[in-house]
Amino acid sequence: MNAALSLSAAAPVSGADLLLWVAVPYVCLAVFVAGHVWRYRQDQFGWTSRTSQLLEHRWLRWGSPLFHLGAFMVIAGHVVGLAVPDAWTEAVGITEHAYHTTAVWAGSVAGVAMVTGLGMLCARRLLTRQIRLGTDRSDKVLFPLLSATVLLGITATAAHNVFGAGYDYRATVSVWFRGLFVLQPEPEAIAGAPLLFQLHALSAFLLFAAWPFTRLVHVWSAPIGYLARPYLVYRRRTAPAPAPGARAGGSGRTAAGSRRAA
């Protein structure tokens, strides 16, 4: 694999490779950062997931937990697979075979959960008239782009690492990804990757560019502080007991009033 990567690095980089694997990622990351700053300064009241729970709850009850739990697992797997070099995992005793076996099967479970939840949320939005009418332009961009990114990632994993001969993306895609953030891009590392992995990477960066202009901004407002907040104790306020003689006094006043009226 190292020899193959060395040959790939020695190959000349085309203008298309520089555009796809250097220019596009950096533009998307710049839009990601600047877009969040603009959104926060111009639309703080819109910094929300715009929940529609009051309009429909049955699909949301199952779709939302499945999607979010699967998304958290997928993100954690990508952080380890893309940001952590294989030498680091081997240094702590995790062999390459053990890592890939765990990543493939755990990633498959997380991907299925995420796709199932996303499918339920999309079906809910399409089949419920009130929610469909409330779908804005950003949602019409977000849901297809998010679906494409997730499906491309699952398809790439299934085609190459579940039913295929196996592909070590940590020696190519991960090297390119880390190089972007240390300002040492290596487009040649991903230029020879399978097409499905390339499409998945491009769709992911396009999703980053669209992120600040969609409901995904609510990720940064997750109420994590509620996990450590002390319990709130609610007590029912009881009605005050009537004062002694209140009923008799009232009757007396009524009787006196009746006598005065007579």
LUMLUM-473768 format. One record per residue: x, y, z of N, C-alpha, C in turn; residue in one letter. Coordinates in pm, whole numbers, padded with zeros to 5 digits, always signed. Layout:
XYZXYZXYZa/...
This chain:
+00082-00120+00000+00000+00000+00000+00086+00126+00000m/+00198+00126+00076+00287+00241+00077+00349+00262-00060n/+00383+00150-00127+00441+00163-00260+00341+00221-00358a/+00215+00176-00345+00112+00229-00434+00091+00378-00410a/+00093+00418-00283+00076+00558-00252+00193+00641-00302l/+00315+00585-00297+00432+00656-00346+00423+00677-00496s/+00375+00572-00568+00358+00587-00712+00252+00692-00743l/+00144+00693-00661+00040+00793-00682+00091+00933-00657s/+00177+00947-00554+00232+01078-00524+00327+01125-00631a/+00395+01029-00697+00490+01066-00801+00421+01107-00929a/+00295+01066-00948+00222+01098-01070+00190+01247-01071a/+00191+01309-01191+00159+01451-01199+00014+01478-01163p/-00009+01593-01102-00144+01632-01062-00203+01720-01171v/-00322+01685-01217-00387+01760-01323-00459+01881-01267s/-00498+01970-01359-00573+02087-01317-00708+02050-01258g/-00771+01945-01311-00899+01901-01257-00884+01850-01113a/-00773+01781-01086-00748+01733-00950-00730+01850-00853d/-00657+01952-00896-00639+02069-00811-00772+02139-00785l/-00858+02143-00886-00988+02208-00869-01077+02129-00774l/-01086+01998-00795-01178+01915-00718-01131+01891-00576l/-01001+01868-00560-00952+01821-00430-00875+01925-00351w/-00861+02047-00405-00797+02156-00330-00888+02279-00329v/-00923+02329-00447-01002+02452-00455-01142+02434-00396a/-01213+02331-00440-01351+02311-00392-01356+02290-00240v/-01272+02203-00182-01278+02189-00036-01251+02318+00040p/-01151+02396-00005-01120+02519+00067-01231+02623+00051y/-01293+02631-00065-01406+02722-00083-01521+02681+00008v/-01550+02552+00014-01659+02503+00100-01631+02530+00247c/-01508+02510+00290-01474+02538+00429-01483+02687+00461l/-01443+02772+00365-01454+02916+00385-01600+02959+00396a/-01685+02903+00311-01828+02933+00319-01886+02882+00450v/-01838+02766+00495-01884+02709+00622-01858+02804+00738f/-01738+02859+00745-01702+02948+00856-01770+03083+00842v/-01756+03146+00724-01815+03278+00705-01967+03273+00712a/-02026+03165+00662-02171+03153+00666-02225+03144+00807g/-02155+03075+00896-02200+03067+01034-02192+03204+01102h/-02085+03277+01074-02072+03411+01133-02185+03499+01085v/-02213+03497+00955-02322+03578+00900-02456+03536+00957w/-02480+03406+00963-02610+03357+01012-02631+03398+01159r/-02528+03390+01238-02542+03424+01380-02568+03573+01398y/-02505+03656+01316-02520+03800+01332-02648+03852+01269r/-02700+03784+01168-02816+03833+01096-02945+03760+01129q/-02935+03638+01181-03057+03557+01196-03048+03472+01322d/-03030+03537+01437-03020+03461+01560-03153+03395+01596q/-03264+03460+01563-03393+03401+01594-03423+03281+01505f/-03357+03271+01392-03375+03156+01304-03276+03045+01329g/-03191+03062+01431-03089+02962+01465-03157+02849+01542w/-03229+02766+01471-03309+02662+01534-03335+02550+01434t/-03383+02439+01485-03417+02327+01397-03556+02341+01337s/-03630+02445+01378-03767+02467+01330-03850+02339+01342r/-03860+02289+01463-03928+02163+01487-04075+02171+01447t/-04126+02060+01399-04267+02051+01359-04335+01940+01439s/-04291+01923+01563-04344+01816+01647-04492+01831+01674q/-04540+01955+01682-04682+01976+01710-04770+01937+01592l/-04711+01932+01471-04791+01898+01353-04802+01748+01331l/-04699+01675+01370-04701+01529+01353-04598+01469+01446e/-04636+01364+01517-04546+01310+01620-04512+01163+01599h/-04597+01088+01531-04576+00944+01524-04448+00909+01447r/-04430+00967+01329-04308+00940+01252-04186+00999+01322w/-04203+01118+01380-04090+01185+01445-04042+01109+01567l/-04133+01039+01635-04099+00967+01757-03992+00863+01733r/-03996+00797+01616-03896+00694+01585-03789+00745+01489w/-03827+00829+01394-03731+00874+01295-03621+00961+01352g/-03657+01053+01441-03557+01146+01494-03451+01075+01580s/-03489+00988+01676-03383+00919+01753-03294+00831+01667p/-03353+00760+01570-03272+00674+01483-03173+00757+01403l/-03220+00867+01346-03132+00950+01265-03021+01012+01348f/-03054+01070+01462-02953+01138+01542-02853+01040+01604h/-02901+00926+01653-02809+00828+01709-02715+00774+01601l/-02771+00741+01484-02687+00695+01374-02589+00802+01330g/-02633+00929+01327-02545+01038+01286-02429+01055+01382a/-02455+01047+01512-02347+01060+01611-02244+00948+01593f/-02292+00826+01570-02199+00714+01551-02119+00730+01422m/-02184+00775+01317-02116+00795+01189-02010+00904+01202v/-02045+01015+01267-01948+01124+01284-01829+01078+01367i/-01855+01002+01474-01744+00952+01555-01653+00861+01474a/-01713+00775+01392-01633+00687+01308-01550+00764+01207g/-01606+00871+01150-01531+00951+01054-01417+01027+01121h/-01440+01073+01243-01333+01144+01314-01214+01052+01336v/-01241+00929+01379-01133+00833+01402-01068+00793+01270v/-01151+00764+01170-01097+00713+01044-01024+00817+00962g/-01066+00943+00968-01005+01046+00884-00900+01129+00958l/-00925+01159+01084-00836+01249+01157-00725+01178+01231a/-00743+01050+01264-00643+00977+01342-00561+00889+01249v/-00431+00910+01238-00348+00824+01153-00349+00680+01201p/-00328+00588+01106-00329+00447+01143-00215+00411+01237d/-00104+00487+01230+00008+00460+01321-00032+00484+01466a/-00123+00578+01491-00165+00607+01627-00249+00493+01684w/-00342+00442+01603-00425+00332+01653-00343+00205+01673t/-00245+00182+01587-00158+00066+01605-00071+00083+01729e/-00035+00207+01762+00050+00231+01879-00021+00197+02009a/-00155+00205+02010-00230+00172+02132-00279+00028+02129v/-00231-00051+02035-00261-00193+02033-00376-00235+01944g/-00430-00144+01862-00541-00178+01772-00482-00211+01636i/-00488-00337+01598-00432-00378+01469-00518-00324+01356t/-00460-00320+01238-00532-00269+01121-00652-00357+01088e/-00637-00489+01104-00748-00580+01076-00862-00558+01176h/-00827-00543+01303-00929-00520+01405-01000-00388+01383a/-00923-00285+01345-00985-00155+01320-01084-00163+01205y/-01043-00220+01094-01129-00224+00976-01252-00311+01000h/-01234-00421+01071-01350-00507+01100-01452-00433+01185t/-01403-00364+01290-01493-00288+01376-01557-00172+01300t/-01475-00102+01220-01526+00014+01148-01632-00026+01047a/-01612-00138+00978-01708-00179+00875-01841-00216+00937v/-01839-00301+01039-01965-00350+01095-02034-00246+01182w/-01957-00174+01264-02020-00067+01343-02070+00044+01252a/-01991+00076+01149-02035+00178+01054-02157+00136+00977g/-02168+00007+00946-02286-00042+00874-02411-00029+00960s/-02399-00065+01087-02514-00053+01178-02554+00094+01193v/-02454+00181+01212-02484+00324+01226-02544+00379+01098a/-02491+00337+00984-02543+00385+00857-02686+00342+00832g/-02718+00217+00866-02855+00169+00849-02950+00246+00940v/-02909+00270+01065-02993+00347+01156-03013+00489+01105a/-02908+00549+01054-02918+00686+01005-03006+00693+00881m/-02989+00599+00789-03071+00599+00667-03217+00572+00700v/-03243+00479+00791-03381+00451+00830-03447+00573+00892t/-03376+00638+00984-03432+00758+01046-03451+00870+00946g/-03353+00889+00858-03364+00995+00757-03479+00966+00661l/-03496+00839+00624-03607+00803+00537-03742+00832+00601g/-03753+00804+00730-03878+00831+00800-03904+00981+00809m/-03799+01059+00833-03817+01204+00840-03855+01263+00705l/-03793+01211+00598-03827+01260+00464-03970+01220+00426c/-04008+01095+00458-04144+01050+00428-04245+01132+00507a/-04212+01161+00631-04301+01244+00714-04321+01381+00653r/-04213+01439+00601-04223+01572+00540-04301+01569+00410r/-04293+01461+00336-04363+01452+00209-04510+01414+00225l/-04541+01331+00324-04675+01277+00337-04766+01361+00426l/-04709+01444+00511-04790+01529+00599-04804+01666+00535t/-04926+01702+00502-04949+01822+00423-04901+01948+00493r/-04931+01961+00623-04891+02081+00695-04740+02099+00696q/-04666+01986+00714-04520+01995+00716-04467+02022+00576i/-04529+01959+00476-04484+01981+00338-04500+02127+00297r/-04609+02190+00339-04630+02331+00306-04531+02421+00380l/-04480+02375+00493-04384+02454+00569-04239+02431+00528g/-04216+02349+00426-04080+02323+00379-04030+02441+00298t/-03918+02500+00340-03865+02616+00268-03756+02573+00171d/-03695+02671+00105-03595+02641+00002-03471+02574+00060r/-03432+02612+00180-03313+02551+00238-03335+02402+00264s/-03458+02365+00306-03488+02224+00327-03484+02146+00196d/-03528+02209+00087-03528+02142-00043-03386+02117-00094k/-03290+02191-00041-03149+02167-00075-03088+02069+00025v/-03121+02087+00154-03057+02008+00259-03091+01860+00249l/-03218+01826+00241-03256+01686+00249-03202+01602+00133f/-03209+01648+00006-03146+01569-00101-02994+01559-00086p/-02929+01669-00046-02783+01667-00032-02741+01577+00083l/-02810+01584+00194-02779+01498+00308-02804+01352+00273l/-02913+01324+00204-02944+01187+00163-02837+01133+00069s/-02795+01215-00027-02693+01170-00122-02561+01140-00051a/-02523+01226+00045-02397+01205+00118-02400+01075+00196t/-02511+01051+00266-02522+00930+00349-02525+00805+00261v/-02604+00807+00156-02617+00690+00070-02487+00660-00004l/-02416+00762-00046-02287+00739-00113-02186+00676-00017l/-02185+00722+00108-02093+00663+00204-02125+00518+00232g/-02253+00485+00249-02291+00346+00275-02263+00259+00154i/-02293+00310+00035-02269+00233-00086-02120+00206-00107t/-02037+00307-00080-01892+00288-00095-01840+00182+00002a/-01888+00188+00127-01844+00089+00226-01892-00051+00187t/-02017-00062+00146-02070-00194+00111-02002-00250-00013a/-01981-00166-00114-01926-00214-00241-01780-00257-00227a/-01704-00186-00145-01560-00213-00141-01515-00290-00017h/-01580-00268+00097-01531-00329+00220-01621-00434+00280n/-01743-00448+00231-01832-00554+00279-01840-00665+00176v/-01876-00630+00054-01889-00731-00052-01770-00732-00147f/-01683-00633-00137-01567-00626-00225-01442-00682-00161g/-01330-00657-00229-01201-00709-00181-01143-00627-00068a/-01198-00510-00043-01147-00424+00064-01067-00307+00008g/-01085-00191+00070-01011-00072+00028-00967+00005+00151y/-00838+00034+00160-00781+00103+00275-00787+00254+00250d/-00898+00316+00286-00914+00459+00263-00825+00542+00356y/-00775+00482+00463-00689+00556+00555-00553+00588+00494r/-00517+00516+00388-00389+00542+00322-00403+00642+00208a/-00525+00679+00173-00546+00771+00061-00637+00886+00102t/-00766+00856+00122-00863+00962+00152-00828+01033+00282v/-00788+00959+00384-00753+01020+00513-00631+01110+00501s/-00533+01068+00422-00413+01150+00403-00450+01282+00336v/-00536+01276+00235-00581+01398+00167-00660+01487+00263w/-00747+01429+00342-00832+01506+00432-00748+01578+00537f/-00655+01509+00600-00571+01573+00702-00483+01679+00640r/-00438+01657+00518-00352+01756+00453-00421+01889+00431g/-00552+01887+00410-00625+02012+00391-00619+02100+00515l/-00623+02041+00631-00632+02118+00755-00495+02159+00808f/-00390+02101+00759-00256+02146+00797-00193+02227+00685v/-00278+02267+00589-00236+02350+00476-00126+02285+00393l/-00133+02154+00384-00043+02078+00296-00127+01979+00215q/-00210+02032+00125-00301+01944+00050-00226+01846-00039p/-00277+01725-00042-00220+01620-00126-00330+01564-00216e/-00365+01635-00323-00473+01587-00410-00444+01453-00475p/-00316+01423-00491-00282+01295-00553-00322+01176-00466e/-00340+01200-00336-00376+01090-00246-00518+01042-00269a/-00607+01130-00312-00746+01090-00335-00778+01077-00484i/-00690+01127-00567-00718+01123-00711-00733+00981-00763a/-00664+00885-00701-00674+00747-00745-00771+00663-00665g/-00847+00725-00574-00943+00652-00493-01062+00609-00579a/-01136+00507-00537-01256+00466-00612-01355+00581-00625p/-01433+00577-00731-01525+00686-00763-01626+00710-00650l/-01675+00604-00588-01775+00622-00482-01718+00701-00365l/-01593+00675-00330-01531+00750-00220-01511+00895-00262f/-01477+00919-00386-01459+01056-00433-01591+01133-00431q/-01698+01070-00479-01829+01136-00478-01877+01162-00336l/-01850+01067-00247-01888+01086-00106-01813+01204-00046h/-01685+01217-00076-01607+01328-00022-01656+01462-00077a/-01685+01469-00206-01733+01593-00265-01869+01632-00208l/-01959+01536-00197-02092+01569-00144-02083+01613+00002s/-01989+01556+00077-01972+01597+00216-01926+01742+00225a/-01834+01784+00140-01788+01923+00144-01897+02018+00095f/-01977+01976-00002-02091+02059-00042-02191+02073+00071l/-02205+01967+00151-02292+01974+00267-02237+02073+00370l/-02105+02076+00387-02044+02174+00476-02076+02317+00429f/-02072+02339+00297-02099+02472+00244-02244+02512+00266a/-02336+02416+00257-02478+02447+00276-02517+02454+00423a/-02435+02399+00510-02466+02385+00653-02516+02514+00718w/-02443+02626+00711-02485+02744+00787-02615+02807+00739p/-02665+02769+00623-02785+02829+00568-02907+02738+00583f/-02892+02631+00660-03000+02536+00678-03026+02515+00827t/-03118+02425+00857-03150+02395+00996-03039+02318+01068r/-02934+02279+00998-02824+02207+01062-02750+02294+01164l/-02771+02425+01160-02702+02511+01256-02741+02479+01399v/-02856+02412+01418-02898+02382+01556-02806+02283+01624h/-02716+02219+01546-02617+02129+01607-02532+02203+01709v/-02500+02329+01681-02412+02405+01770-02488+02460+01890w/-02618+02440+01895-02697+02487+02009-02754+02371+02088s/-02692+02258+02080-02740+02142+02155-02736+02172+02304a/-02845+02147+02376-02850+02182+02520-02772+02084+02606p/-02641+02082+02588-02558+01989+02665-02559+02024+02814i/-02576+02154+02843-02579+02195+02984-02693+02135+03062g/-02799+02092+02993-02911+02032+03064-02872+01899+03130y/-02767+01834+03079-02726+01707+03137-02672+01724+03278l/-02614+01840+03308-02557+01864+03440-02641+01959+03524a/-02754+02001+03471-02838+02094+03545-02909+02022+03659r/-02921+02084+03777-02992+02018+03888-03139+02001+03855p/-03199+01905+03920-03340+01876+03899-03427+01994+03943y/-03535+02010+03872-03636+02109+03910-03747+02037+03984l/-03784+02090+04100-03888+02030+04183-04015+02113+04168v/-04119+02048+04122-04248+02116+04106-04341+02070+04219y/-04405+02166+04283-04501+02135+04389-04635+02196+04352r/-04739+02119+04376-04874+02166+04347-04919+02260+04460r/-04968+02374+04422-05015+02471+04522-05156+02431+04567r/-05170+02408+04699-05300+02368+04753-05384+02490+04786t/-05515+02476+04771-05605+02589+04801-05603+02618+04950a/-05597+02744+04992-05594+02777+05136-05724+02736+05204p/-05713+02686+05326-05832+02644+05402-05912+02767+05442a/-06044+02758+05440-06128+02874+05479-06109+02908+05625p/-06110+03036+05655-06093+03082+05794-06211+03038+05878a/-06186+03007+06004-06296+02966+06093-06403+03074+06102p/-06528+03033+06090-06640+03125+06101-06667+03206+05977g/-06593+03179+05872-06614+03257+05750-06752+03233+05694a/-06796+03106+05696-06928+03076+05643-07037+03139+05730r/-07017+03128+05866-07118+03186+05957-07124+03336+05942a/-07006+03400+05932-07004+03544+05917-07073+03588+05789g/-07051+03512+05686-07116+03547+05561-07266+03534+05573g/-07311+03428+05643-07455+03410+05660-07513+03522+05743s/-07436+03564+05846-07486+03671+05931-07501+03801+05854g/-07401+03831+05767-07409+03952+05689-07526+03947+05593r/-07549+03829+05542-07662+03815+05450-07794+03837+05523t/-07801+03777+05644-07924+03794+05721-07944+03939+05762a/-07836+04006+05803-07848+04146+05841-07891+04232+05725a/-07835+04202+05610-07872+04275+05492-08019+04257+05459g/-08066+04135+05482-08207+04106+05454-08298+04185+05549s/-08252+04196+05681-08333+04270+05775-08335+04417+05741r/-08215+04471+05696-08213+04612+05659-08303+04639+05538r/-08301+04543+05448-08384+04562+05331-08532+04557+05366a/-08564+04475+05469-08704+04467+05509-08745+04598+05577a/
